[in-house]
Amino acid sequence: MSRVLVKILLAPIILPMIIVMSLLSLMITIVASVYENVAGLPMKLVGICILLALFTKSWLAAVLFGIILAMGYLVVILAAVVSSLLDAGRNSLATFMLSR
C-alpha cells in the first residue's frame, strides 16, 4: 500500500525526469553522430600527419598530433558513456514506475 502511495506522489517528478533523460540521450546521440561524420576526415588527416612526423623523426610533433587524435576519440567515447548512463537511469526510473 505504501509503495503505491510513494509512486503516486513521485509520479509528477519521475515522469518529467524520464522525458528529459530521453531527450538528452537523443540529443547526445545525434550530436555524436554528426561529430563522427564531420570529424572523420580531419581525424584521418591528423593520422597521416602522425605518420609523416614519425617518418621525419619529429617526435614532438608526433606526440602533439597523437594527443589531438586521442582527444577527438575521447569526445566520441565520452558521449557514448554519457548516453548509456542516461539510458540506464531512464530505464531504472521507468522500471520503478511500472513495477507493482
C-alpha positions as MATLAB code, in Angstrom:
seq = 'MSRVLVKILLAPIILPMIIVMSLLSLMITIVASVYENVAGLPMKLVGICILLALFTKSWLAAVLFGIILAMGYLVVILAAVVSSLLDAGRNSLATFMLSR';
ca = [
       0.000    0.000    0.000;
       2.736    2.464    0.947;
       4.754    1.646   -2.212;
       1.775    2.581   -4.385;
       1.393    5.816   -2.460;
       5.081    6.626   -2.963;
       4.702    6.001   -6.700;
       1.666    8.242   -6.897;
       3.478   11.024   -5.030;
       6.660   10.671   -7.093;
       4.966   10.326  -10.487;
       4.838   14.105  -11.180;
       8.594   14.227  -10.533;
       9.730   10.992  -12.171;
       7.778   11.204  -15.424;
       9.273   14.572  -16.484;
      12.708   13.234  -15.490;
      12.185   10.251  -17.795;
      11.204   12.575  -20.642;
      14.180   14.892  -20.045;
      16.609   11.952  -19.863;
      15.204   10.545  -23.094;
      15.546   13.879  -24.878;
      19.092   14.419  -23.584;
      20.105   10.940  -24.679;
      18.615   11.533  -28.125;
      20.349   14.896  -28.468;
      23.715   13.471  -27.404;
      23.334   10.601  -29.863;
      22.508   12.992  -32.711;
      25.365   15.364  -31.864;
      27.824   12.462  -31.564;
      26.706   11.090  -34.917;
      27.149   14.476  -36.599;
      30.539   14.910  -34.895;
      31.678   11.496  -36.109;
      30.694   12.334  -39.683;
      32.199   15.830  -39.624;
      35.394   14.955  -37.754;
      36.128   11.805  -39.744;
      38.203   13.445  -42.469;
      40.218   15.746  -40.170;
      40.976   12.780  -37.894;
      42.315   10.860  -40.879;
      44.439   13.857  -41.834;
      45.830   14.034  -38.304;
      46.660   10.319  -38.575;
      48.559   11.000  -41.781;
      50.379   13.886  -40.053;
      51.383   11.484  -37.280;
      52.850    9.075  -39.813;
      54.722   11.873  -41.571;
      56.060   13.172  -38.253;
      57.248    9.664  -37.348;
      58.950    9.158  -40.703;
      60.728   12.524  -40.432;
      61.668   11.800  -36.794;
      59.768   14.818  -35.466;
      58.912   13.169  -32.175;
      57.366   16.209  -30.527;
      55.064   16.802  -33.495;
      54.068   13.132  -33.487;
      53.204   13.300  -29.787;
      51.207   16.501  -30.243;
      49.275   15.080  -33.193;
      48.699   11.902  -31.186;
      47.237   13.931  -28.328;
      44.941   15.752  -30.758;
      43.800   12.434  -32.213;
      43.263   10.919  -28.761;
      41.170   13.898  -27.658;
      38.967   13.509  -30.732;
      38.336    9.859  -29.964;
      37.841   10.645  -26.286;
      34.983   13.032  -27.141;
      33.145   10.265  -29.009;
      33.734    7.720  -26.237;
      32.614   10.182  -23.559;
      29.425   10.959  -25.494;
      28.663    7.234  -25.741;
      29.251    6.747  -21.996;
      27.009    9.684  -21.049;
      24.303    8.486  -23.431;
      24.387    4.973  -21.998;
      24.265    6.305  -18.424;
      21.228    8.413  -19.295;
      19.569    5.375  -20.855;
      20.303    3.273  -17.774;
      18.901    5.945  -15.455;
      15.802    6.349  -17.588;
      15.261    2.583  -17.675;
      15.642    2.253  -13.907;
      13.116    5.050  -13.315;
      10.695    3.511  -15.814;
      11.108    0.103  -14.170;
      10.373    1.656  -10.769;
       7.230    3.309  -12.091;
       5.984    0.154  -13.833;
       6.751   -2.285  -11.006;
       3.969   -3.456   -8.739;
];
